């Protein structure tokens, strides 16, 4: 694989991490998240990756009403952008301090069917499929292979393509096994998630190794977080992949300067253009990934 000059650029507008008090204008409410997607689209993003948050506390959640409102805002605007909704919530285990044998406060572990109800209803072009169990800081993200198979089959049944999110080497292996088992169609789409504690480090060697482990027909993108967001974005393009930026991954435009999602997209496009590439339109992204717009 060589330099990718036709780049699909995802903007991950809000995520689920604890950001209360860390950014003065972080999108939290459905209206704010919907507006953030429209801002990213106007700046030139191909895809919007969307989580929901509790409007009162700012904490990440999986509120179907909020997903419904956000998607409604985007679709009613008439703005074209590929939608990628998370299914990552509902797999969280907090280990109890007093009794580690019992789930602690904040645990949110539900059936695989429940984790994709909003996908079945809203039918975005893409949804994430977090392909492995890992330590997410001090939280355990639990993604059991049998649950992933159920989720993959259910989203395929409604015409939604899974973006296989991999945070470490073994998760690439699991993703390939799900493809071999026939629950994910080829060509698959992988997202290489770099630098999230405690997955794979944001290192060019690690990204290149993960890329080399992918199936021959795989399409892929990569990203890093915090100060490694733009270096890993450029590295992904150089290694033949697509790119992602957004406030989910990085709060700053440069050191000490808070960003908006639109500003992060604009900076990414500047880098992509400087490397000799261009960002694909949403429809070009659909054509490249084999997606069908269902609304």
Secondary structure, 3 states (H helix, E strand, C coil): CCCCCEECEEEECCCCCCCCCCCCCCCCCHHHHHHHHHHHHHHCCCEEEECEECCCCCCEECCHHHHHHHHHHHHHHCCCCEEEECCCCCEEECECCCCCCCECCCCEECCHHHHCHHHHHHCCCEEEEECCCEEECCEEECCCHHHHHHHHHHHHHCCCEEEEEECCHHHHHHHHHHHHCCCCCCCCEEEEEECCCCCCCCCHHHHHHHHHHCCCCCEEEEEECHHHHHHHHHHHHHCCCEEEECCCCCCEEECCEECCHHHHHHHHHHHHHHCCCEECCHHHHHHHHCCCCCC
